Amino acid sequence: MTSSSAFVSQAPISQSDEWFQETASAQIRQEKLAKAERLNGRVAMLGFLLAILTEALSGYGILGQLHIG
């Protein structure tokens, strides 16, 4: 039995290729973080809007809705 990894060539990585891989990896990480932060901000805005709407409809503030104040 031969594994599929036996057919993958392990060519030595040159200095420029290594730099490119590190730079591309850093850019991908930054793009994922930016997307996560954008989603987090949108969810926070939605939660704030729902809290304001609930307060307007019920007449109780956030603390009153939680029976704290």
A tleap script that builds the chain and sets N, CA, C and O, in Angstrom:
source leaprc.protein.ff14SB
mol = sequence {
  NMET THR SER SER SER ALA PHE VAL SER GLN
  ALA PRO ILE SER GLN SER ASP GLU TRP PHE
  GLN GLU THR ALA SER ALA GLN ILE ARG GLN
  GLU LYS LEU ALA LYS ALA GLU ARG LEU ASN
  GLY ARG VAL ALA MET LEU GLY PHE LEU LEU
  ALA ILE LEU THR GLU ALA LEU SER GLY TYR
  GLY ILE LEU GLY GLN LEU HIE ILE CGLY
}
set mol.1.N position { 0.844 -1.174 0.000 }
set mol.1.CA position { 0.000 0.000 0.000 }
set mol.1.C position { 0.890 1.238 0.000 }
set mol.1.O position { 1.821 1.363 0.796 }
set mol.2.N position { 0.579 2.127 -0.899 }
set mol.2.CA position { 1.313 3.396 -0.924 }
set mol.2.C position { 0.368 4.504 -0.531 }
set mol.2.O position { -0.799 4.512 -0.923 }
set mol.3.N position { 0.872 5.425 0.233 }
set mol.3.CA position { 0.034 6.554 0.628 }
set mol.3.C position { 0.170 7.661 -0.405 }
set mol.3.O position { 1.148 7.727 -1.150 }
set mol.4.N position { -0.826 8.522 -0.430 }
set mol.4.CA position { -0.809 9.616 -1.400 }
set mol.4.C position { 0.304 10.609 -1.099 }
set mol.4.O position { 0.756 11.320 -1.996 }
set mol.5.N position { 0.754 10.666 0.157 }
set mol.5.CA position { 1.830 11.593 0.501 }
set mol.5.C position { 3.165 11.154 -0.094 }
set mol.5.O position { 4.096 11.955 -0.178 }
set mol.6.N position { 3.268 9.902 -0.505 }
set mol.6.CA position { 4.508 9.420 -1.109 }
set mol.6.C position { 4.728 10.063 -2.473 }
set mol.6.O position { 5.864 10.130 -2.941 }
set mol.7.N position { 3.682 10.529 -3.109 }
set mol.7.CA position { 3.800 11.120 -4.434 }
set mol.7.C position { 4.034 12.625 -4.388 }
set mol.7.O position { 4.298 13.237 -5.423 }
set mol.8.N position { 3.942 13.229 -3.212 }
set mol.8.CA position { 4.141 14.666 -3.087 }
set mol.8.C position { 5.627 14.952 -3.046 }
set mol.8.O position { 6.359 14.401 -2.224 }
set mol.9.N position { 6.055 15.807 -3.930 }
set mol.9.CA position { 7.460 16.169 -4.001 }
set mol.9.C position { 7.783 17.153 -2.885 }
set mol.9.O position { 7.051 18.120 -2.674 }
set mol.10.N position { 8.842 16.915 -2.192 }
set mol.10.CA position { 9.285 17.795 -1.114 }
set mol.10.C position { 10.503 18.584 -1.593 }
set mol.10.O position { 11.624 18.350 -1.142 }
set mol.11.N position { 10.270 19.513 -2.504 }
set mol.11.CA position { 11.355 20.337 -3.025 }
set mol.11.C position { 11.804 21.315 -1.945 }
set mol.11.O position { 10.981 21.791 -1.163 }
set mol.12.N position { 13.078 21.614 -1.893 }
set mol.12.CA position { 13.547 22.579 -0.902 }
set mol.12.C position { 12.936 23.958 -1.167 }
set mol.12.O position { 12.788 24.376 -2.315 }
set mol.13.N position { 12.586 24.648 -0.089 }
set mol.13.CA position { 11.957 25.958 -0.208 }
set mol.13.C position { 13.055 27.011 -0.264 }
set mol.13.O position { 13.918 27.080 0.611 }
set mol.14.N position { 13.004 27.823 -1.305 }
set mol.14.CA position { 14.000 28.882 -1.418 }
set mol.14.C position { 13.637 30.025 -0.473 }
set mol.14.O position { 12.530 30.075 0.062 }
set mol.15.N position { 14.574 30.931 -0.278 }
set mol.15.CA position { 14.368 32.053 0.624 }
set mol.15.C position { 13.199 32.920 0.173 }
set mol.15.O position { 12.401 33.352 1.005 }
set mol.16.N position { 13.080 33.185 -1.139 }
set mol.16.CA position { 11.991 34.029 -1.632 }
set mol.16.C position { 10.647 33.323 -1.487 }
set mol.16.O position { 9.640 33.969 -1.201 }
set mol.17.N position { 10.618 32.003 -1.682 }
set mol.17.CA position { 9.370 31.260 -1.506 }
set mol.17.C position { 8.926 31.266 -0.045 }
set mol.17.O position { 7.737 31.381 0.253 }
set mol.18.N position { 9.887 31.141 0.849 }
set mol.18.CA position { 9.568 31.161 2.269 }
set mol.18.C position { 9.007 32.522 2.665 }
set mol.18.O position { 8.033 32.593 3.416 }
set mol.19.N position { 9.600 33.589 2.177 }
set mol.19.CA position { 9.100 34.939 2.453 }
set mol.19.C position { 7.682 35.095 1.921 }
set mol.19.O position { 6.820 35.655 2.599 }
set mol.20.N position { 7.438 34.600 0.705 }
set mol.20.CA position { 6.110 34.707 0.106 }
set mol.20.C position { 5.087 33.945 0.931 }
set mol.20.O position { 3.987 34.447 1.165 }
set mol.21.N position { 5.429 32.740 1.377 }
set mol.21.CA position { 4.492 31.937 2.166 }
set mol.21.C position { 4.171 32.625 3.489 }
set mol.21.O position { 3.013 32.650 3.907 }
set mol.22.N position { 5.180 33.182 4.150 }
set mol.22.CA position { 4.946 33.869 5.421 }
set mol.22.C position { 4.093 35.118 5.221 }
set mol.22.O position { 3.200 35.399 6.019 }
set mol.23.N position { 4.372 35.867 4.150 }
set mol.23.CA position { 3.613 37.078 3.869 }
set mol.23.C position { 2.162 36.747 3.525 }
set mol.23.O position { 1.243 37.411 4.004 }
set mol.24.N position { 1.957 35.736 2.707 }
set mol.24.CA position { 0.599 35.329 2.343 }
set mol.24.C position { -0.160 34.831 3.568 }
set mol.24.O position { -1.343 35.129 3.730 }
set mol.25.N position { 0.510 34.080 4.425 }
set mol.25.CA position { -0.124 33.570 5.635 }
set mol.25.C position { -0.538 34.713 6.553 }
set mol.25.O position { -1.630 34.688 7.121 }
set mol.26.N position { 0.324 35.713 6.701 }
set mol.26.CA position { 0.002 36.869 7.538 }
set mol.26.C position { -1.174 37.655 6.965 }
set mol.26.O position { -2.029 38.131 7.713 }
set mol.27.N position { -1.219 37.789 5.659 }
set mol.27.CA position { -2.312 38.522 5.024 }
set mol.27.C position { -3.637 37.784 5.205 }
set mol.27.O position { -4.661 38.410 5.478 }
set mol.28.N position { -3.624 36.486 5.057 }
set mol.28.CA position { -4.843 35.687 5.239 }
set mol.28.C position { -5.327 35.806 6.682 }
set mol.28.O position { -6.526 35.943 6.923 }
set mol.29.N position { -4.389 35.755 7.656 }
set mol.29.CA position { -4.745 35.913 9.062 }
set mol.29.C position { -5.390 37.269 9.314 }
set mol.29.O position { -6.394 37.355 10.021 }
set mol.30.N position { -4.821 38.332 8.740 }
set mol.30.CA position { -5.372 39.679 8.902 }
set mol.30.C position { -6.770 39.786 8.307 }
set mol.30.O position { -7.650 40.406 8.903 }
set mol.31.N position { -6.983 39.185 7.132 }
set mol.31.CA position { -8.302 39.229 6.500 }
set mol.31.C position { -9.338 38.488 7.336 }
set mol.31.O position { -10.478 38.939 7.444 }
set mol.32.N position { -8.956 37.354 7.930 }
set mol.32.CA position { -9.886 36.612 8.783 }
set mol.32.C position { -10.226 37.401 10.041 }
set mol.32.O position { -11.376 37.417 10.479 }
set mol.33.N position { -9.213 38.063 10.626 }
set mol.33.CA position { -9.468 38.878 11.810 }
set mol.33.C position { -10.373 40.051 11.484 }
set mol.33.O position { -11.262 40.384 12.268 }
set mol.34.N position { -10.159 40.682 10.338 }
set mol.34.CA position { -10.993 41.816 9.939 }
set mol.34.C position { -12.439 41.369 9.736 }
set mol.34.O position { -13.374 42.068 10.126 }
set mol.35.N position { -12.612 40.204 9.126 }
set mol.35.CA position { -13.971 39.682 8.909 }
set mol.35.C position { -14.645 39.358 10.244 }
set mol.35.O position { -15.833 39.629 10.421 }
set mol.36.N position { -13.892 38.780 11.179 }
set mol.36.CA position { -14.453 38.446 12.490 }
set mol.36.C position { -14.833 39.713 13.253 }
set mol.36.O position { -15.884 39.761 13.891 }
set mol.37.N position { -13.985 40.736 13.189 }
set mol.37.CA position { -14.286 41.993 13.874 }
set mol.37.C position { -15.512 42.677 13.273 }
set mol.37.O position { -16.330 43.244 13.999 }
set mol.38.N position { -15.636 42.624 11.955 }
set mol.38.CA position { -16.807 43.220 11.286 }
set mol.38.C position { -18.079 42.503 11.732 }
set mol.38.O position { -19.084 43.150 12.028 }
set mol.39.N position { -18.041 41.176 11.781 }
set mol.39.CA position { -19.209 40.400 12.231 }
set mol.39.C position { -19.523 40.709 13.689 }
set mol.39.O position { -20.688 40.876 14.052 }
set mol.40.N position { -18.496 40.784 14.523 }
set mol.40.CA position { -18.697 41.094 15.935 }
set mol.40.C position { -19.358 42.462 16.100 }
set mol.40.O position { -20.264 42.608 16.921 }
set mol.41.N position { -18.929 43.451 15.349 }
set mol.41.CA position { -19.526 44.780 15.419 }
set mol.41.C position { -20.975 44.783 14.976 }
set mol.41.O position { -21.810 45.458 15.579 }
set mol.42.N position { -21.278 44.040 13.936 }
set mol.42.CA position { -22.657 43.979 13.439 }
set mol.42.C position { -23.575 43.306 14.457 }
set mol.42.O position { -24.703 43.753 14.664 }
set mol.43.N position { -23.105 42.247 15.086 }
set mol.43.CA position { -23.909 41.559 16.086 }
set mol.43.C position { -24.123 42.458 17.299 }
set mol.43.O position { -25.209 42.465 17.878 }
set mol.44.N position { -23.101 43.216 17.692 }
set mol.44.CA position { -23.244 44.143 18.819 }
set mol.44.C position { -24.265 45.233 18.500 }
set mol.44.O position { -25.079 45.590 19.351 }
set mol.45.N position { -24.223 45.761 17.279 }
set mol.45.CA position { -25.200 46.789 16.893 }
set mol.45.C position { -26.619 46.221 16.899 }
set mol.45.O position { -27.559 46.898 17.316 }
set mol.46.N position { -26.769 44.997 16.443 }
set mol.46.CA position { -28.077 44.355 16.435 }
set mol.46.C position { -28.583 44.147 17.863 }
set mol.46.O position { -29.758 44.383 18.146 }
set mol.47.N position { -27.713 43.712 18.752 }
set mol.47.CA position { -28.100 43.533 20.147 }
set mol.47.C position { -28.504 44.840 20.801 }
set mol.47.O position { -29.469 44.884 21.564 }
set mol.48.N position { -27.767 45.913 20.506 }
set mol.48.CA position { -28.101 47.222 21.059 }
set mol.48.C position { -29.457 47.689 20.536 }
set mol.48.O position { -30.268 48.218 21.296 }
set mol.49.N position { -29.703 47.497 19.244 }
set mol.49.CA position { -30.980 47.884 18.652 }
set mol.49.C position { -32.132 47.109 19.284 }
set mol.49.O position { -33.176 47.687 19.588 }
set mol.50.N position { -31.951 45.819 19.481 }
set mol.50.CA position { -32.996 45.012 20.112 }
set mol.50.C position { -33.243 45.446 21.553 }
set mol.50.O position { -34.386 45.441 22.011 }
set mol.51.N position { -32.190 45.820 22.272 }
set mol.51.CA position { -32.363 46.296 23.649 }
set mol.51.C position { -33.151 47.599 23.664 }
set mol.51.O position { -34.013 47.781 24.524 }
set mol.52.N position { -32.879 48.503 22.740 }
set mol.52.CA position { -33.603 49.780 22.666 }
set mol.52.C position { -35.067 49.537 22.286 }
set mol.52.O position { -35.967 50.141 22.869 }
set mol.53.N position { -35.306 48.659 21.314 }
set mol.53.CA position { -36.682 48.351 20.911 }
set mol.53.C position { -37.465 47.702 22.057 }
set mol.53.O position { -38.630 48.030 22.282 }
set mol.54.N position { -36.825 46.791 22.769 }
set mol.54.CA position { -37.484 46.142 23.897 }
set mol.54.C position { -37.816 47.155 24.979 }
set mol.54.O position { -38.885 47.098 25.587 }
set mol.55.N position { -36.895 48.085 25.218 }
set mol.55.CA position { -37.152 49.133 26.212 }
set mol.55.C position { -38.314 50.015 25.776 }
set mol.55.O position { -39.161 50.374 26.594 }
set mol.56.N position { -38.362 50.366 24.494 }
set mol.56.CA position { -39.435 51.218 23.989 }
set mol.56.C position { -40.792 50.512 24.068 }
set mol.56.O position { -41.802 51.143 24.378 }
set mol.57.N position { -40.816 49.219 23.791 }
set mol.57.CA position { -42.084 48.486 23.806 }
set mol.57.C position { -42.551 48.133 25.212 }
set mol.57.O position { -43.751 48.145 25.484 }
set mol.58.N position { -41.622 47.819 26.106 }
set mol.58.CA position { -42.034 47.377 27.439 }
set mol.58.C position { -42.073 48.506 28.454 }
set mol.58.O position { -42.786 48.420 29.454 }
set mol.59.N position { -41.316 49.558 28.206 }
set mol.59.CA position { -41.268 50.654 29.162 }
set mol.59.C position { -40.254 50.441 30.267 }
set mol.59.O position { -40.104 51.300 31.136 }
set mol.60.N position { -39.563 49.327 30.253 }
set mol.60.CA position { -38.535 49.022 31.248 }
set mol.60.C position { -37.162 49.183 30.609 }
set mol.60.O position { -36.949 48.821 29.452 }
set mol.61.N position { -36.248 49.727 31.382 }
set mol.61.CA position { -34.866 49.817 30.912 }
set mol.61.C position { -34.186 48.456 30.937 }
set mol.61.O position { -34.786 47.449 31.316 }
set mol.62.N position { -32.915 48.447 30.522 }
set mol.62.CA position { -32.168 47.179 30.488 }
set mol.62.C position { -32.118 46.549 31.872 }
set mol.62.O position { -32.380 45.354 32.012 }
set mol.63.N position { -31.793 47.318 32.886 }
set mol.63.CA position { -31.713 46.761 34.242 }
set mol.63.C position { -33.086 46.338 34.749 }
set mol.63.O position { -33.198 45.347 35.471 }
set mol.64.N position { -34.116 47.062 34.389 }
set mol.64.CA position { -35.473 46.696 34.787 }
set mol.64.C position { -35.913 45.395 34.132 }
set mol.64.O position { -36.631 44.602 34.741 }
set mol.65.N position { -35.487 45.174 32.894 }
set mol.65.CA position { -35.821 43.930 32.210 }
set mol.65.C position { -35.134 42.727 32.871 }
set mol.65.O position { -35.643 41.607 32.838 }
set mol.66.N position { -33.986 42.985 33.460 }
set mol.66.CA position { -33.251 41.921 34.138 }
set mol.66.C position { -33.636 41.815 35.615 }
set mol.66.O position { -33.072 40.997 36.343 }
set mol.67.N position { -34.597 42.641 36.066 }
set mol.67.CA position { -35.077 42.683 37.447 }
set mol.67.C position { -33.955 43.018 38.415 }
set mol.67.O position { -33.911 42.514 39.537 }
set mol.68.N position { -33.037 43.891 37.956 }
set mol.68.CA position { -31.938 44.316 38.835 }
set mol.68.C position { -32.251 45.696 39.416 }
set mol.68.O position { -31.975 45.963 40.585 }
set mol.69.N position { -32.828 46.563 38.593 }
set mol.69.CA position { -33.038 47.935 39.053 }
set mol.69.C position { -34.485 48.342 39.070 }
set mol.69.O position { -34.804 49.473 39.437 }
savepdb mol mol.pdb
quit
